Amino acid sequence: MNDYLMKFRRAKQEDTLEKMVEGAIDAVKDHENFDSGSRFRIELEIESAYDKRLKEMALGNVELPEPSSTCASEKSQEKYDPEKMLKEQLSKL
């Protein structure tokens, strides 16, 4: 179990999916040697780390922009201002 934990911690530090998978495979090989509590904790750690890394890869490590404080309906009302549009049209005449 110590070998697995060392590999897993190294993988988390280096943030490499290959090492995480390597650690997961080793953990599966030694699965019978763990008690049920350790097995459950290890499975959760593997799944959460793997899911996190897959999401990062899917997003291309791009941070999503923070949501705007102005909702979409407010933005659309700013764009469509009939009075302003009428004044612009009248000024063109």
Jmol script that loads the backbone (N, CA, C; Angstrom):
load data "model"
ATOM      1  N   MET A   1       0.837  -1.196   0.000  1.00  0.00           N
ATOM      2  CA  MET A   1       0.000   0.000   0.000  1.00  0.00           C
ATOM      3  C   MET A   1       0.873   1.248   0.000  1.00  0.00           C
ATOM      4  N   ASN A   2       1.987   1.219   0.674  1.00  0.00           N
ATOM      5  CA  ASN A   2       2.861   2.388   0.705  1.00  0.00           C
ATOM      6  C   ASN A   2       3.386   2.735  -0.678  1.00  0.00           C
ATOM      7  N   ASP A   3       3.717   1.694  -1.478  1.00  0.00           N
ATOM      8  CA  ASP A   3       4.181   1.945  -2.848  1.00  0.00           C
ATOM      9  C   ASP A   3       3.111   2.675  -3.644  1.00  0.00           C
ATOM     10  N   TYR A   4       1.872   2.193  -3.493  1.00  0.00           N
ATOM     11  CA  TYR A   4       0.773   2.828  -4.218  1.00  0.00           C
ATOM     12  C   TYR A   4       0.617   4.283  -3.804  1.00  0.00           C
ATOM     13  N   LEU A   5       0.590   4.539  -2.505  1.00  0.00           N
ATOM     14  CA  LEU A   5       0.398   5.908  -2.029  1.00  0.00           C
ATOM     15  C   LEU A   5       1.526   6.825  -2.481  1.00  0.00           C
ATOM     16  N   MET A   6       2.752   6.317  -2.493  1.00  0.00           N
ATOM     17  CA  MET A   6       3.873   7.134  -2.963  1.00  0.00           C
ATOM     18  C   MET A   6       3.711   7.470  -4.442  1.00  0.00           C
ATOM     19  N   LYS A   7       3.320   6.477  -5.247  1.00  0.00           N
ATOM     20  CA  LYS A   7       3.116   6.730  -6.676  1.00  0.00           C
ATOM     21  C   LYS A   7       1.984   7.725  -6.891  1.00  0.00           C
ATOM     22  N   PHE A   8       0.913   7.550  -6.118  1.00  0.00           N
ATOM     23  CA  PHE A   8      -0.242   8.430  -6.278  1.00  0.00           C
ATOM     24  C   PHE A   8       0.105   9.860  -5.884  1.00  0.00           C
ATOM     25  N   ARG A   9       0.816  10.024  -4.787  1.00  0.00           N
ATOM     26  CA  ARG A   9       1.206  11.375  -4.355  1.00  0.00           C
ATOM     27  C   ARG A   9       2.151  12.008  -5.360  1.00  0.00           C
ATOM     28  N   ARG A  10       3.071  11.215  -5.907  1.00  0.00           N
ATOM     29  CA  ARG A  10       3.981  11.735  -6.927  1.00  0.00           C
ATOM     30  C   ARG A  10       3.181  12.161  -8.166  1.00  0.00           C
ATOM     31  N   ALA A  11       2.205  11.357  -8.528  1.00  0.00           N
ATOM     32  CA  ALA A  11       1.383  11.680  -9.688  1.00  0.00           C
ATOM     33  C   ALA A  11       0.599  12.967  -9.459  1.00  0.00           C
ATOM     34  N   LYS A  12       0.087  13.127  -8.244  1.00  0.00           N
ATOM     35  CA  LYS A  12      -0.651  14.356  -7.946  1.00  0.00           C
ATOM     36  C   LYS A  12       0.270  15.564  -7.995  1.00  0.00           C
ATOM     37  N   GLN A  13       1.495  15.396  -7.506  1.00  0.00           N
ATOM     38  CA  GLN A  13       2.453  16.502  -7.524  1.00  0.00           C
ATOM     39  C   GLN A  13       2.840  16.856  -8.949  1.00  0.00           C
ATOM     40  N   GLU A  14       3.157  15.850  -9.731  1.00  0.00           N
ATOM     41  CA  GLU A  14       3.609  16.091 -11.097  1.00  0.00           C
ATOM     42  C   GLU A  14       2.438  16.320 -12.042  1.00  0.00           C
ATOM     43  N   ASP A  15       1.240  16.004 -11.573  1.00  0.00           N
ATOM     44  CA  ASP A  15       0.016  16.223 -12.335  1.00  0.00           C
ATOM     45  C   ASP A  15       0.063  15.515 -13.684  1.00  0.00           C
ATOM     46  N   THR A  16       0.451  14.266 -13.679  1.00  0.00           N
ATOM     47  CA  THR A  16       0.485  13.514 -14.927  1.00  0.00           C
ATOM     48  C   THR A  16      -0.515  12.378 -14.869  1.00  0.00           C
ATOM     49  N   LEU A  17      -1.335  12.315 -15.867  1.00  0.00           N
ATOM     50  CA  LEU A  17      -2.386  11.309 -15.930  1.00  0.00           C
ATOM     51  C   LEU A  17      -1.794   9.906 -16.012  1.00  0.00           C
ATOM     52  N   GLU A  18      -0.678   9.760 -16.722  1.00  0.00           N
ATOM     53  CA  GLU A  18      -0.076   8.438 -16.881  1.00  0.00           C
ATOM     54  C   GLU A  18       0.316   7.843 -15.535  1.00  0.00           C
ATOM     55  N   LYS A  19       0.902   8.668 -14.673  1.00  0.00           N
ATOM     56  CA  LYS A  19       1.335   8.168 -13.366  1.00  0.00           C
ATOM     57  C   LYS A  19       0.132   7.851 -12.479  1.00  0.00           C
ATOM     58  N   MET A  20      -0.954   8.617 -12.637  1.00  0.00           N
ATOM     59  CA  MET A  20      -2.154   8.321 -11.864  1.00  0.00           C
ATOM     60  C   MET A  20      -2.722   6.976 -12.284  1.00  0.00           C
ATOM     61  N   VAL A  21      -2.747   6.739 -13.588  1.00  0.00           N
ATOM     62  CA  VAL A  21      -3.267   5.466 -14.084  1.00  0.00           C
ATOM     63  C   VAL A  21      -2.353   4.326 -13.640  1.00  0.00           C
ATOM     64  N   GLU A  22      -1.046   4.554 -13.704  1.00  0.00           N
ATOM     65  CA  GLU A  22      -0.073   3.564 -13.234  1.00  0.00           C
ATOM     66  C   GLU A  22      -0.351   3.197 -11.777  1.00  0.00           C
ATOM     67  N   GLY A  23      -0.542   4.212 -10.957  1.00  0.00           N
ATOM     68  CA  GLY A  23      -0.840   3.989  -9.542  1.00  0.00           C
ATOM     69  C   GLY A  23      -2.151   3.259  -9.353  1.00  0.00           C
ATOM     70  N   ALA A  24      -3.135   3.591 -10.176  1.00  0.00           N
ATOM     71  CA  ALA A  24      -4.436   2.935 -10.081  1.00  0.00           C
ATOM     72  C   ALA A  24      -4.320   1.458 -10.436  1.00  0.00           C
ATOM     73  N   ILE A  25      -3.540   1.155 -11.469  1.00  0.00           N
ATOM     74  CA  ILE A  25      -3.354  -0.243 -11.874  1.00  0.00           C
ATOM     75  C   ILE A  25      -2.671  -1.024 -10.758  1.00  0.00           C
ATOM     76  N   ASP A  26      -1.634  -0.437 -10.168  1.00  0.00           N
ATOM     77  CA  ASP A  26      -0.948  -1.105  -9.056  1.00  0.00           C
ATOM     78  C   ASP A  26      -1.896  -1.325  -7.884  1.00  0.00           C
ATOM     79  N   ALA A  27      -2.749  -0.348  -7.635  1.00  0.00           N
ATOM     80  CA  ALA A  27      -3.699  -0.470  -6.524  1.00  0.00           C
ATOM     81  C   ALA A  27      -4.679  -1.601  -6.787  1.00  0.00           C
ATOM     82  N   VAL A  28      -5.106  -1.733  -8.043  1.00  0.00           N
ATOM     83  CA  VAL A  28      -6.047  -2.805  -8.382  1.00  0.00           C
ATOM     84  C   VAL A  28      -5.379  -4.168  -8.199  1.00  0.00           C
ATOM     85  N   LYS A  29      -4.101  -4.255  -8.561  1.00  0.00           N
ATOM     86  CA  LYS A  29      -3.375  -5.524  -8.391  1.00  0.00           C
ATOM     87  C   LYS A  29      -3.314  -5.926  -6.919  1.00  0.00           C
ATOM     88  N   ASP A  30      -3.136  -4.955  -6.041  1.00  0.00           N
ATOM     89  CA  ASP A  30      -3.021  -5.237  -4.604  1.00  0.00           C
ATOM     90  C   ASP A  30      -4.351  -5.099  -3.869  1.00  0.00           C
ATOM     91  N   HIS A  31      -5.430  -5.043  -4.620  1.00  0.00           N
ATOM     92  CA  HIS A  31      -6.753  -4.757  -4.062  1.00  0.00           C
ATOM     93  C   HIS A  31      -7.128  -5.692  -2.917  1.00  0.00           C
ATOM     94  N   GLU A  32      -6.781  -6.968  -3.034  1.00  0.00           N
ATOM     95  CA  GLU A  32      -7.180  -7.948  -2.014  1.00  0.00           C
ATOM     96  C   GLU A  32      -6.468  -7.706  -0.686  1.00  0.00           C
ATOM     97  N   ASN A  33      -5.322  -7.045  -0.742  1.00  0.00           N
ATOM     98  CA  ASN A  33      -4.530  -6.847   0.475  1.00  0.00           C
ATOM     99  C   ASN A  33      -5.053  -5.718   1.371  1.00  0.00           C
ATOM    100  N   PHE A  34      -5.961  -4.893   0.866  1.00  0.00           N
ATOM    101  CA  PHE A  34      -6.455  -3.759   1.649  1.00  0.00           C
ATOM    102  C   PHE A  34      -7.713  -4.149   2.411  1.00  0.00           C
ATOM    103  N   ASP A  35      -7.927  -3.512   3.554  1.00  0.00           N
ATOM    104  CA  ASP A  35      -9.206  -3.696   4.224  1.00  0.00           C
ATOM    105  C   ASP A  35     -10.245  -2.852   3.490  1.00  0.00           C
ATOM    106  N   SER A  36     -11.519  -3.044   3.806  1.00  0.00           N
ATOM    107  CA  SER A  36     -12.579  -2.392   3.031  1.00  0.00           C
ATOM    108  C   SER A  36     -12.533  -0.865   3.141  1.00  0.00           C
ATOM    109  N   GLY A  37     -12.162  -0.333   4.294  1.00  0.00           N
ATOM    110  CA  GLY A  37     -12.085   1.124   4.456  1.00  0.00           C
ATOM    111  C   GLY A  37     -11.000   1.737   3.599  1.00  0.00           C
ATOM    112  N   SER A  38      -9.833   1.107   3.583  1.00  0.00           N
ATOM    113  CA  SER A  38      -8.726   1.604   2.754  1.00  0.00           C
ATOM    114  C   SER A  38      -9.064   1.490   1.280  1.00  0.00           C
ATOM    115  N   ARG A  39      -9.676   0.380   0.905  1.00  0.00           N
ATOM    116  CA  ARG A  39     -10.053   0.169  -0.490  1.00  0.00           C
ATOM    117  C   ARG A  39     -10.997   1.267  -0.961  1.00  0.00           C
ATOM    118  N   PHE A  40     -12.006   1.546  -0.146  1.00  0.00           N
ATOM    119  CA  PHE A  40     -12.994   2.561  -0.505  1.00  0.00           C
ATOM    120  C   PHE A  40     -12.335   3.932  -0.652  1.00  0.00           C
ATOM    121  N   ARG A  41     -11.466   4.300   0.290  1.00  0.00           N
ATOM    122  CA  ARG A  41     -10.786   5.595   0.244  1.00  0.00           C
ATOM    123  C   ARG A  41      -9.909   5.704  -0.998  1.00  0.00           C
ATOM    124  N   ILE A  42      -9.196   4.630  -1.303  1.00  0.00           N
ATOM    125  CA  ILE A  42      -8.315   4.630  -2.468  1.00  0.00           C
ATOM    126  C   ILE A  42      -9.125   4.776  -3.750  1.00  0.00           C
ATOM    127  N   GLU A  43     -10.235   4.052  -3.845  1.00  0.00           N
ATOM    128  CA  GLU A  43     -11.077   4.151  -5.037  1.00  0.00           C
ATOM    129  C   GLU A  43     -11.590   5.574  -5.220  1.00  0.00           C
ATOM    130  N   LEU A  44     -12.005   6.206  -4.127  1.00  0.00           N
ATOM    131  CA  LEU A  44     -12.478   7.589  -4.214  1.00  0.00           C
ATOM    132  C   LEU A  44     -11.375   8.537  -4.663  1.00  0.00           C
ATOM    133  N   GLU A  45     -10.179   8.369  -4.114  1.00  0.00           N
ATOM    134  CA  GLU A  45      -9.055   9.225  -4.500  1.00  0.00           C
ATOM    135  C   GLU A  45      -8.732   9.074  -5.979  1.00  0.00           C
ATOM    136  N   ILE A  46      -8.707   7.832  -6.448  1.00  0.00           N
ATOM    137  CA  ILE A  46      -8.396   7.583  -7.855  1.00  0.00           C
ATOM    138  C   ILE A  46      -9.448   8.227  -8.744  1.00  0.00           C
ATOM    139  N   GLU A  47     -10.718   7.980  -8.433  1.00  0.00           N
ATOM    140  CA  GLU A  47     -11.790   8.513  -9.265  1.00  0.00           C
ATOM    141  C   GLU A  47     -11.787  10.032  -9.294  1.00  0.00           C
ATOM    142  N   SER A  48     -11.628  10.666  -8.138  1.00  0.00           N
ATOM    143  CA  SER A  48     -11.682  12.133  -8.114  1.00  0.00           C
ATOM    144  C   SER A  48     -10.490  12.742  -8.840  1.00  0.00           C
ATOM    145  N   ALA A  49      -9.306  12.182  -8.658  1.00  0.00           N
ATOM    146  CA  ALA A  49      -8.124  12.708  -9.348  1.00  0.00           C
ATOM    147  C   ALA A  49      -8.238  12.497 -10.846  1.00  0.00           C
ATOM    148  N   TYR A  50      -8.710  11.337 -11.237  1.00  0.00           N
ATOM    149  CA  TYR A  50      -8.844  11.023 -12.660  1.00  0.00           C
ATOM    150  C   TYR A  50      -9.890  11.928 -13.309  1.00  0.00           C
ATOM    151  N   ASP A  51     -11.043  12.088 -12.644  1.00  0.00           N
ATOM    152  CA  ASP A  51     -12.094  12.961 -13.176  1.00  0.00           C
ATOM    153  C   ASP A  51     -11.609  14.397 -13.310  1.00  0.00           C
ATOM    154  N   LYS A  52     -10.896  14.880 -12.305  1.00  0.00           N
ATOM    155  CA  LYS A  52     -10.387  16.255 -12.342  1.00  0.00           C
ATOM    156  C   LYS A  52      -9.444  16.440 -13.519  1.00  0.00           C
ATOM    157  N   ARG A  53      -8.553  15.478 -13.709  1.00  0.00           N
ATOM    158  CA  ARG A  53      -7.576  15.587 -14.795  1.00  0.00           C
ATOM    159  C   ARG A  53      -8.256  15.502 -16.156  1.00  0.00           C
ATOM    160  N   LEU A  54      -9.252  14.643 -16.291  1.00  0.00           N
ATOM    161  CA  LEU A  54      -9.966  14.545 -17.567  1.00  0.00           C
ATOM    162  C   LEU A  54     -10.696  15.843 -17.886  1.00  0.00           C
ATOM    163  N   LYS A  55     -11.287  16.469 -16.874  1.00  0.00           N
ATOM    164  CA  LYS A  55     -11.965  17.751 -17.089  1.00  0.00           C
ATOM    165  C   LYS A  55     -10.974  18.815 -17.521  1.00  0.00           C
ATOM    166  N   GLU A  56      -9.802  18.848 -16.881  1.00  0.00           N
ATOM    167  CA  GLU A  56      -8.780  19.823 -17.266  1.00  0.00           C
ATOM    168  C   GLU A  56      -8.338  19.602 -18.704  1.00  0.00           C
ATOM    169  N   MET A  57      -8.181  18.340 -19.081  1.00  0.00           N
ATOM    170  CA  MET A  57      -7.762  18.036 -20.444  1.00  0.00           C
ATOM    171  C   MET A  57      -8.852  18.428 -21.437  1.00  0.00           C
ATOM    172  N   ALA A  58     -10.114  18.185 -21.074  1.00  0.00           N
ATOM    173  CA  ALA A  58     -11.223  18.518 -21.963  1.00  0.00           C
ATOM    174  C   ALA A  58     -11.333  20.026 -22.162  1.00  0.00           C
ATOM    175  N   LEU A  59     -11.070  20.777 -21.120  1.00  0.00           N
ATOM    176  CA  LEU A  59     -11.146  22.231 -21.217  1.00  0.00           C
ATOM    177  C   LEU A  59      -9.879  22.832 -21.808  1.00  0.00           C
ATOM    178  N   GLY A  60      -8.876  22.012 -22.005  1.00  0.00           N
ATOM    179  CA  GLY A  60      -7.616  22.520 -22.537  1.00  0.00           C
ATOM    180  C   GLY A  60      -6.916  23.447 -21.566  1.00  0.00           C
ATOM    181  N   ASN A  61      -7.130  23.193 -20.272  1.00  0.00           N
ATOM    182  CA  ASN A  61      -6.525  24.013 -19.222  1.00  0.00           C
ATOM    183  C   ASN A  61      -6.881  25.492 -19.359  1.00  0.00           C
ATOM    184  N   VAL A  62      -8.046  25.774 -19.908  1.00  0.00           N
ATOM    185  CA  VAL A  62      -8.500  27.154 -20.048  1.00  0.00           C
ATOM    186  C   VAL A  62      -9.435  27.459 -18.893  1.00  0.00           C
ATOM    187  N   GLU A  63      -9.157  28.552 -18.219  1.00  0.00           N
ATOM    188  CA  GLU A  63     -10.035  28.943 -17.123  1.00  0.00           C
ATOM    189  C   GLU A  63     -11.296  29.571 -17.699  1.00  0.00           C
ATOM    190  N   LEU A  64     -12.423  29.191 -17.147  1.00  0.00           N
ATOM    191  CA  LEU A  64     -13.682  29.759 -17.604  1.00  0.00           C
ATOM    192  C   LEU A  64     -13.826  31.166 -17.053  1.00  0.00           C
ATOM    193  N   PRO A  65     -14.397  32.082 -17.838  1.00  0.00           N
ATOM    194  CA  PRO A  65     -14.570  33.443 -17.332  1.00  0.00           C
ATOM    195  C   PRO A  65     -15.585  33.478 -16.196  1.00  0.00           C
ATOM    196  N   GLU A  66     -15.390  34.414 -15.319  1.00  0.00           N
ATOM    197  CA  GLU A  66     -16.331  34.578 -14.218  1.00  0.00           C
ATOM    198  C   GLU A  66     -17.673  35.034 -14.781  1.00  0.00           C
ATOM    199  N   PRO A  67     -18.769  34.558 -14.203  1.00  0.00           N
ATOM    200  CA  PRO A  67     -20.071  35.002 -14.697  1.00  0.00           C
ATOM    201  C   PRO A  67     -20.251  36.501 -14.472  1.00  0.00           C
ATOM    202  N   SER A  68     -20.882  37.128 -15.418  1.00  0.00           N
ATOM    203  CA  SER A  68     -21.087  38.571 -15.343  1.00  0.00           C
ATOM    204  C   SER A  68     -22.152  38.889 -14.302  1.00  0.00           C
ATOM    205  N   SER A  69     -22.020  40.040 -13.669  1.00  0.00           N
ATOM    206  CA  SER A  69     -23.027  40.437 -12.686  1.00  0.00           C
ATOM    207  C   SER A  69     -24.283  40.954 -13.377  1.00  0.00           C
ATOM    208  N   THR A  70     -24.164  41.282 -14.661  1.00  0.00           N
ATOM    209  CA  THR A  70     -25.316  41.750 -15.428  1.00  0.00           C
ATOM    210  C   THR A  70     -25.938  40.561 -16.135  1.00  0.00           C
ATOM    211  N   CYS A  71     -27.222  40.359 -15.933  1.00  0.00           N
ATOM    212  CA  CYS A  71     -27.865  39.215 -16.571  1.00  0.00           C
ATOM    213  C   CYS A  71     -28.118  39.506 -18.053  1.00  0.00           C
ATOM    214  N   ALA A  72     -28.426  38.477 -18.797  1.00  0.00           N
ATOM    215  CA  ALA A  72     -28.573  38.598 -20.249  1.00  0.00           C
ATOM    216  C   ALA A  72     -29.707  39.550 -20.626  1.00  0.00           C
ATOM    217  N   SER A  73     -30.803  39.530 -19.884  1.00  0.00           N
ATOM    218  CA  SER A  73     -31.927  40.405 -20.231  1.00  0.00           C
ATOM    219  C   SER A  73     -31.554  41.874 -20.064  1.00  0.00           C
ATOM    220  N   GLU A  74     -30.747  42.178 -19.045  1.00  0.00           N
ATOM    221  CA  GLU A  74     -30.304  43.562 -18.863  1.00  0.00           C
ATOM    222  C   GLU A  74     -29.400  43.986 -20.011  1.00  0.00           C
ATOM    223  N   LYS A  75     -28.537  43.090 -20.455  1.00  0.00           N
ATOM    224  CA  LYS A  75     -27.650  43.413 -21.566  1.00  0.00           C
ATOM    225  C   LYS A  75     -28.451  43.650 -22.837  1.00  0.00           C
ATOM    226  N   SER A  76     -29.460  42.817 -23.078  1.00  0.00           N
ATOM    227  CA  SER A  76     -30.240  42.981 -24.299  1.00  0.00           C
ATOM    228  C   SER A  76     -31.037  44.280 -24.265  1.00  0.00           C
ATOM    229  N   GLN A  77     -31.475  44.708 -23.089  1.00  0.00           N
ATOM    230  CA  GLN A  77     -32.192  45.977 -22.991  1.00  0.00           C
ATOM    231  C   GLN A  77     -31.262  47.148 -23.262  1.00  0.00           C
ATOM    232  N   GLU A  78     -30.003  47.020 -22.854  1.00  0.00           N
ATOM    233  CA  GLU A  78     -29.042  48.078 -23.139  1.00  0.00           C
ATOM    234  C   GLU A  78     -28.835  48.211 -24.640  1.00  0.00           C
ATOM    235  N   LYS A  79     -28.799  47.091 -25.334  1.00  0.00           N
ATOM    236  CA  LYS A  79     -28.574  47.114 -26.773  1.00  0.00           C
ATOM    237  C   LYS A  79     -29.791  47.667 -27.503  1.00  0.00           C
ATOM    238  N   TYR A  80     -30.975  47.297 -27.063  1.00  0.00           N
ATOM    239  CA  TYR A  80     -32.187  47.747 -27.735  1.00  0.00           C
ATOM    240  C   TYR A  80     -32.810  48.884 -26.939  1.00  0.00           C
ATOM    241  N   ASP A  81     -32.543  50.089 -27.401  1.00  0.00           N
ATOM    242  CA  ASP A  81     -33.110  51.284 -26.787  1.00  0.00           C
ATOM    243  C   ASP A  81     -33.857  52.022 -27.891  1.00  0.00           C
ATOM    244  N   PRO A  82     -35.187  51.864 -27.966  1.00  0.00           N
ATOM    245  CA  PRO A  82     -35.950  52.447 -29.075  1.00  0.00           C
ATOM    246  C   PRO A  82     -35.809  53.971 -29.168  1.00  0.00           C
ATOM    247  N   GLU A  83     -35.766  54.630 -28.041  1.00  0.00           N
ATOM    248  CA  GLU A  83     -35.647  56.091 -28.054  1.00  0.00           C
ATOM    249  C   GLU A  83     -34.315  56.515 -28.667  1.00  0.00           C
ATOM    250  N   LYS A  84     -33.272  55.865 -28.260  1.00  0.00           N
ATOM    251  CA  LYS A  84     -31.946  56.172 -28.797  1.00  0.00           C
ATOM    252  C   LYS A  84     -31.894  55.882 -30.296  1.00  0.00           C
ATOM    253  N   MET A  85     -32.491  54.770 -30.693  1.00  0.00           N
ATOM    254  CA  MET A  85     -32.501  54.416 -32.116  1.00  0.00           C
ATOM    255  C   MET A  85     -33.275  55.451 -32.924  1.00  0.00           C
ATOM    256  N   LEU A  86     -34.394  55.916 -32.403  1.00  0.00           N
ATOM    257  CA  LEU A  86     -35.204  56.922 -33.093  1.00  0.00           C
ATOM    258  C   LEU A  86     -34.429  58.222 -33.241  1.00  0.00           C
ATOM    259  N   LYS A  87     -33.743  58.641 -32.186  1.00  0.00           N
ATOM    260  CA  LYS A  87     -32.932  59.862 -32.247  1.00  0.00           C
ATOM    261  C   LYS A  87     -31.832  59.728 -33.292  1.00  0.00           C
ATOM    262  N   GLU A  88     -31.202  58.566 -33.356  1.00  0.00           N
ATOM    263  CA  GLU A  88     -30.154  58.343 -34.353  1.00  0.00           C
ATOM    264  C   GLU A  88     -30.724  58.427 -35.763  1.00  0.00           C
ATOM    265  N   GLN A  89     -31.880  57.838 -35.969  1.00  0.00           N
ATOM    266  CA  GLN A  89     -32.501  57.870 -37.297  1.00  0.00           C
ATOM    267  C   GLN A  89     -32.899  59.295 -37.681  1.00  0.00           C
ATOM    268  N   LEU A  90     -33.429  60.053 -36.723  1.00  0.00           N
ATOM    269  CA  LEU A  90     -33.829  61.435 -36.995  1.00  0.00           C
ATOM    270  C   LEU A  90     -32.620  62.314 -37.282  1.00  0.00           C
ATOM    271  N   SER A  91     -31.525  62.050 -36.596  1.00  0.00           N
ATOM    272  CA  SER A  91     -30.326  62.858 -36.833  1.00  0.00           C
ATOM    273  C   SER A  91     -29.761  62.620 -38.232  1.00  0.00           C
ATOM    274  N   LYS A  92     -29.998  61.465 -38.788  1.00  0.00           N
ATOM    275  CA  LYS A  92     -29.520  61.164 -40.139  1.00  0.00           C
ATOM    276  C   LYS A  92     -30.323  61.916 -41.201  1.00  0.00           C
ATOM    277  N   LEU A  93     -31.571  62.291 -40.880  1.00  0.00           N
ATOM    278  CA  LEU A  93     -32.411  62.999 -41.860  1.00  0.00           C
ATOM    279  C   LEU A  93     -32.017  64.413 -41.930  1.00  0.00           C
TER     280      LEU A  93
END
end "model"
wireframe off; spacefill off
backbone 0.3
color backbone group
